[in-house]
């Protein structure tokens, strides 16, 4: 056979090519252009399936920086440990840590909120989640009142589903637009433009307060990469699951990884950096619009992310620290840190400005907030018997609390979260970080329960009412 001849399936089998998923692709490649038998053998060898990596028999080491004072908290810690035991058996995982605000975030085997996991030469999309680079930014104003900033921020932002209205669209910077356009994944470009200047829903917020040390007004925003990041996450999970089939079929799907030293790994890592840049610009545009509206001046501004992956070179390999709801305090993780990080608690408690050094307990991270001891649904059931207005008044008395949709979401009120004092106590007890200043609360803006009047919900309600009316009419006629 010479290099001008075509190869068929029997030729490949005779040369040792195993039947399987790669067989057709190898046949296509060897006939796409001339190949010598030696080149074919090399291609077959390069496509040989790698030996499967089995789950670890024992979990990787983990530092638990969390305490429990009552049965609800004890149950929460037990659930966190149970899911981390599975996470830490992932073959590429080296070690883990758990922050004081930890709580489960899905089925057993899913990294919990407040979980930190280091993996060698591997990126695990499920461990940064769909809300990639959820983050916080703080701007300290020189000469603006909290009331002025609160109104201006409310006018500047956009909460809820989808993008901004066309007339309020926010343009990406030229450099960011070019970086987004260069990404090799479909469906990202348009949503990157339409979702700029939006904050979404859930626990995302705008918080206005005064700096305890100086009395200056501070704006703090909390949100992630919106639909732009969510679509990249979907692409990342797709790649990770394909690699899981090749490398470790027994690994939990939530913990499937992309090997960093592959084209997929390199491409995904670069895309994560674009998402990071997008999210920071998203914060900045909202802060800048607020600043412009009040004709204000910046005293200082800084930010930090969670729900992200941080790369560290170690002994000739790459260690990727996955932080699901954990605030990095190790300055080497962040190229643009000010050294001060932001930790919110709840809308009725101060936002903390913290500093810390990496140590054996924190592994370079601190909590990202107050966390939860129960799900949103469980909390709503617990609060039944009181109106939303009564709960809002009791938990936020004296504060300017606004819900963008106009409907209170009691699952985001202070009572839905862990005791803030407990989180601060644990942060100190486990030497995670030190509080260097506080933003005392004036008010906050959140999405609210926009789904209560979502079009699909209203249509379903209308259908139910029509059905009941038809049943009543049928009964009326049958009684005649």
C-alpha positions in Angstrom: 0.0 0.0 0.0 1.5 3.4 -0.9 0.7 6.9 0.4 -1.6 7.6 -2.5 -4.0 4.7 -1.8 -7.2 4.9 0.2 -7.6 2.9 3.4 -10.7 1.0 4.3 -12.0 -0.3 7.6 -10.4 -3.7 7.2 -7.0 -2.0 6.6 -7.3 -0.2 9.9 -8.3 -3.3 11.8 -5.3 -5.2 10.4 -3.1 -2.3 11.6 -4.5 -2.7 15.2 -7.1 0.0 15.2 -9.8 -0.9 17.8 -13.4 -0.7 16.9 -15.2 2.0 18.8 -16.2 5.7 18.8 -12.9 6.9 17.3 -12.9 4.3 14.4 -14.9 6.4 11.9 -13.0 9.6 12.7 -9.6 7.8 12.2 -10.8 6.4 8.9 -11.9 9.9 7.8 -8.6 11.5 8.8 -6.3 9.0 7.1 -8.2 9.4 3.8 -8.5 13.2 4.0 -4.9 13.5 2.7 -2.1 11.0 1.9 -0.7 9.0 4.8 2.1 6.5 5.0 1.5 3.3 7.0 3.8 4.7 9.7 1.7 7.9 9.9 -1.5 5.8 10.1 0.0 3.7 13.0 1.0 6.9 14.8 -2.5 8.3 14.4 -4.1 5.1 15.7 -1.8 5.2 18.7 -2.6 8.8 19.4 -6.3 8.0 19.5 -6.0 4.9 21.7 -8.3 5.3 24.7 -6.6 6.3 27.8 -6.8 4.0 30.8 -9.9 4.8 32.8 -9.3 6.7 36.1 -11.4 5.2 38.9 -12.9 7.2 41.7 -10.5 7.5 44.7 -11.1 4.9 47.4 -10.6 7.5 50.1 -11.5 11.2 49.9 -8.8 13.8 49.4 -8.0 15.8 52.6 -10.3 18.7 53.4 -10.3 21.5 56.0 -13.7 22.2 57.5 -14.0 25.8 58.7 -17.6 25.6 59.9 -19.3 25.1 63.2 -22.9 24.3 64.3 -24.8 25.7 67.3 -28.2 24.0 66.8 -29.9 21.0 65.1 -30.6 22.9 61.9 -27.0 23.9 61.6 -25.8 20.4 62.5 -28.0 18.9 59.8 -26.6 21.4 57.3 -23.0 20.6 58.2 -23.7 16.9 57.9 -25.2 17.4 54.4 -22.2 19.4 53.4 -19.8 16.7 54.6 -21.8 14.0 52.9 -21.6 15.7 49.5 -17.9 16.7 49.9 -17.0 13.1 50.6 -18.1 12.3 47.1 -16.6 15.4 45.5 -13.2 14.7 47.1 -13.1 11.2 45.6 -12.9 12.7 42.1 -9.6 11.3 40.6 -8.0 14.7 39.8 -8.8 16.3 43.1 -5.9 17.1 45.4 -7.5 18.8 48.4 -10.5 20.8 49.6 -11.8 23.3 52.1 -15.2 24.4 53.4 -16.1 27.9 54.5 -18.4 28.9 57.3 -21.3 29.8 55.0 -21.4 26.4 53.4 -24.7 24.7 52.3 -25.6 22.0 49.8 -26.1 23.2 46.2 -27.6 20.1 44.6 -27.7 16.3 44.7 -25.0 14.5 46.8 -21.7 14.7 45.0 -22.3 18.3 43.9 -19.8 20.8 45.3 -21.6 22.8 48.0 -21.8 26.6 48.2 -18.8 27.5 50.3 -16.8 24.6 48.9 -13.2 25.0 47.6 -11.6 22.2 45.6 -8.1 22.0 44.1 -7.7 19.8 41.0 -4.4 19.0 39.2 -4.2 19.9 35.5 -8.0 19.8 35.2 -10.8 22.3 35.1 -14.2 21.1 36.5 -17.0 23.3 35.1 -19.5 21.9 37.6 -17.5 23.4 40.4 -17.8 27.0 39.2 -21.4 26.5 38.2 -23.5 28.2 35.6 -23.2 31.6 37.4 -19.5 31.9 36.4 -17.6 34.6 38.1 -20.4 35.7 40.4 -18.7 38.7 42.1 -18.9 41.9 44.1 -17.7 45.4 43.4 -17.6 48.3 45.8 -17.3 52.0 44.9 -16.7 54.5 47.7 -18.1 57.9 46.8 -16.4 61.2 47.7 -19.3 63.5 48.1 -22.7 61.8 47.6 -25.4 60.9 50.0 -26.8 57.4 50.4 -30.3 58.6 49.3 -28.8 60.1 46.1 -26.8 57.0 45.3 -29.8 54.7 46.1 -32.1 56.5 43.6 -29.4 56.7 40.9 -28.4 53.1 41.3 -32.1 52.0 41.0 -32.4 54.0 37.7 -29.2 52.6 36.4 -29.6 48.9 37.0 -31.8 46.1 35.5 -33.0 43.1 37.4 -35.0 40.1 36.3 -34.8 37.8 33.2 -33.4 38.8 29.8 -31.5 41.8 28.7 -32.1 45.6 29.0 -34.6 47.4 26.9 -33.2 48.5 23.5 -33.3 52.2 24.4 -31.3 51.5 27.6 -28.7 49.1 26.0 -25.1 49.3 27.2 -22.3 48.9 24.7 -19.3 46.6 25.4 -15.9 48.2 25.2 -14.1 47.6 21.9 -11.5 45.3 23.5 -14.1 43.2 25.2 -16.3 43.0 22.1 -13.3 41.7 20.1 -12.5 39.1 22.8 -16.1 37.9 22.9 -16.2 37.7 19.1 -13.1 35.6 19.0 -14.5 32.9 21.3 -14.9 29.5 19.5 -18.2 28.7 21.1 -21.6 29.3 19.4 -24.4 31.4 20.9 -22.2 33.7 23.1 -21.8 36.9 21.1 -25.4 38.3 21.0 -26.2 37.5 24.6 -22.9 39.1 25.8 -24.2 42.4 24.3 -27.8 42.2 25.4 -27.1 41.2 29.0 -24.5 43.9 29.6 -25.7 46.1 32.4 -28.1 43.5 34.0 -28.0 41.8 37.3 -30.4 38.9 37.1 -32.3 37.6 40.1 -31.9 35.3 43.1 -29.4 36.7 45.7 -28.0 39.3 43.4 -28.3 42.8 44.8 -27.3 46.5 44.9 -26.4 47.6 48.5 -26.0 51.2 49.5 -24.5 52.1 52.9 -21.9 54.2 54.7 -18.4 53.3 55.4 -18.0 52.8 59.2 -14.5 54.4 59.2 -15.3 57.6 57.3 -19.0 57.9 56.8 -18.6 58.0 53.0 -21.3 56.5 50.9 -20.6 53.1 49.3 -22.3 51.2 46.5 -21.8 47.4 46.4 -23.1 45.3 43.6 -23.4 41.5 43.5 -24.0 39.5 40.3 -22.3 37.2 37.8 -21.9 36.8 34.1 -25.6 36.3 33.3 -26.6 34.4 30.2 -23.2 34.9 28.7 -21.5 32.8 31.4 -24.4 30.4 31.6 -24.0 29.5 27.9 -20.2 29.1 28.2 -20.9 26.8 31.2 -23.2 24.7 29.1 -20.4 24.3 26.5 -17.9 23.5 29.2 -20.1 20.8 30.7 -20.6 19.3 27.3 -16.9 19.0 26.8 -16.3 17.7 30.3 -18.9 15.0 29.9 -17.2 13.9 26.6 -13.9 13.7 28.4 -15.6 11.8 31.3 -16.6 9.1 28.9 -13.0 8.7 27.8 -11.2 9.2 31.1 -13.4 8.3 34.1 -16.9 7.0 33.4 -17.4 6.3 37.1 -16.9 9.9 38.1 -20.1 11.8 39.1 -21.3 13.8 36.1 -21.2 17.0 38.2 -17.5 16.5 38.7 -16.5 15.7 35.1 -13.4 17.6 34.1 -11.6 19.0 31.1 -7.9 18.1 31.0 -6.0 21.4 30.9 -3.2 20.2 28.5 -5.7 19.7 25.7 -7.1 22.0 23.1 -10.4 21.9 24.9 -8.7 22.8 28.2 -6.7 25.7 26.8 -9.7 27.1 24.9 -12.0 26.8 27.9 -9.5 28.5 30.3 -9.1 31.4 27.9 -12.9 31.7 27.6 -13.2 31.9 31.4 -10.8 34.9 31.4 -13.1 36.6 28.9 -16.1 35.9 31.1 -14.2 37.4 34.0 -13.4 40.6 32.0 -17.1 40.8 30.9 -18.4 40.5 34.5 -16.0 43.1 35.8 -17.1 45.5 33.0 -20.7 44.7 33.8 -20.2 45.9 37.4 -18.2 48.9 36.3 -20.9 50.1 33.8 -23.6 50.1 36.6 -21.3 51.9 39.0 -20.2 54.5 36.4 -23.8 55.2 35.4 -24.7 55.7 39.1 -21.7 57.9 39.6 -22.5 60.0 36.5 -26.1 60.5 37.6 -25.1 62.0 41.0 -22.2 63.9 39.5 -20.0 62.1 42.0 -16.3 61.3 42.4 -14.7 58.0 43.2 -12.7 57.7 46.4 -11.8 54.1 45.7 -13.1 51.0 43.9 -12.3 47.3 44.1 -13.9 44.0 43.4 -13.5 40.2 43.8 -15.1 37.1 42.4 -16.4 33.8 43.7 -17.8 30.9 41.6 -14.6 30.9 39.7 -11.4 29.0 39.0 -7.9 30.2 40.0 -4.7 28.8 38.5 -1.5 28.1 40.4 1.7 26.6 39.1 3.0 23.9 41.5 5.8 21.4 41.0 5.7 21.6 37.2 2.0 21.2 37.0 -1.1 23.4 37.3 -3.3 23.4 40.3 -6.8 24.8 39.6 -8.6 26.0 42.7 -12.4 25.9 42.2 -14.2 28.2 44.5 -18.0 27.7 44.6 -19.2 30.6 46.7 -15.8 31.3 48.4 -13.9 34.6 48.3 -10.3 34.4 47.4 -8.0 36.3 49.8 -4.7 34.9 48.4 -3.5 37.9 46.3 -1.6 35.6 43.9 -4.9 34.3 42.7 -6.0 37.7 41.4 -4.0 39.9 39.1 -6.1 43.0 39.9 -6.8 42.7 43.6 -6.5 45.7 45.9 -5.7 43.4 48.8 -9.2 44.1 50.3 -12.0 41.7 49.6 -15.8 42.1 50.0 -18.0 39.8 52.1 -21.7 40.6 52.3 -23.9 39.1 55.0 -27.6 40.1 54.5 -29.4 43.3 53.6 -29.8 44.3 57.3 -26.2 43.6 58.3 -23.0 45.4 57.2 -21.0 44.4 54.2 -17.5 43.4 55.4 -14.2 44.6 53.9 -11.7 41.9 54.8 -8.0 41.0 54.4 -6.3 37.7 55.0 -3.2 35.7 54.4 -3.2 32.1 53.0 -2.8 29.5 55.7 -3.5 25.9 56.4 -7.1 26.6 57.4 -8.3 28.9 54.7 -6.2 27.6 51.8 -6.4 31.1 50.4 -10.2 31.7 50.8 -12.8 33.2 53.0 -16.6 32.9 53.1 -18.5 34.8 50.4 -21.5 35.7 52.5 -23.8 34.4 55.2 -25.1 31.3 53.4 -28.2 29.3 54.2 -29.3 26.6 56.5 -32.3 25.6 54.5 -33.6 26.0 50.9 -35.7 28.9 49.8 -38.8 26.7 49.6 -38.3 25.4 53.2 -37.8 29.0 54.4 -41.1 30.1 52.8 -42.9 27.3 54.5 -41.4 28.2 57.8 -42.7 31.8 57.4 -46.2 30.8 56.5 -49.0 32.5 58.5 -47.5 36.0 58.1 -47.9 38.3 55.1 -44.8 39.3 53.1 -45.3 42.9 54.2 -45.2 41.9 57.8 -42.1 39.9 57.4 -40.4 42.7 55.4 -41.2 45.3 58.0 -40.0 43.1 60.9 -36.7 42.1 59.3 -35.7 45.4 57.5 -37.2 48.1 59.7 -35.7 51.5 59.0 -34.0 50.4 55.7 -34.8 51.5 52.2 -35.4 48.0 50.7 -36.7 47.8 47.1 -37.6 44.9 44.8 -37.2 45.7 41.2 -40.2 43.6 40.1 -42.4 45.3 42.8 -43.0 41.9 44.5 -41.2 41.1 47.8 -39.1 37.9 47.8 -39.1 36.8 51.4 -36.5 34.0 50.6 -34.0 36.9 50.2 -34.7 38.6 53.5 -32.3 38.4 56.4 -34.2 35.6 58.1 -33.6 33.3 55.2 -29.8 33.3 55.8 -27.5 32.0 58.5 -26.9 34.1 61.6 -24.3 36.7 60.4 -22.6 36.8 63.8 -21.9 33.1 63.6 -20.3 33.4 60.2 -18.1 36.3 61.4 -17.2 34.3 64.6 -16.2 31.3 62.5 -14.1 33.5 60.2 -12.2 34.7 63.2 -12.0 31.3 65.0 -10.6 29.5 61.9 -8.2 32.3 61.0 -9.8 32.9 57.6 -9.7 36.7 57.3 -9.9 39.8 59.4 -12.4 42.6 59.1 -10.8 45.9 58.2 -13.9 48.0 57.7 -17.7 47.8 57.3 -20.4 49.3 55.1 -23.3 50.0 57.4 -26.7 49.4 55.7 -28.8 52.2 54.3 -30.8 50.2 51.7 -30.7 47.6 49.0 -32.3 46.6 45.7 -33.0 43.0 44.5 -35.0 41.5 41.7 -37.9 40.3 43.9 -40.3 37.5 43.1 -40.6 38.4 39.4 -41.8 34.9 38.6 -45.0 35.4 40.6 -46.4 37.3 37.7 -44.4 35.7 34.9 -46.4 35.3 31.7 -46.3 31.5 31.8 -47.6 31.6 35.4 -50.4 34.1 34.6 -51.5 31.9 31.6 -51.6 28.8 33.8 -53.6 30.7 36.4 -56.0 31.9 33.7 -56.4 28.3 32.4 -57.2 27.1 35.9 -59.8 29.7 36.4 -61.4 28.9 33.1 -61.5 25.2 33.9 -63.1 25.9 37.3 -65.7 28.2 35.6 -66.5 25.4 33.1 -67.0 22.9 35.9 -69.3 25.3 37.8 -71.3 25.9 34.6 -71.5 22.1 33.9 -72.8 21.5 37.5 -75.3 24.3 37.2 -76.7 22.8 34.0 -76.9 19.4 35.5 -78.9 20.7 38.5 -81.6 22.2 36.3 
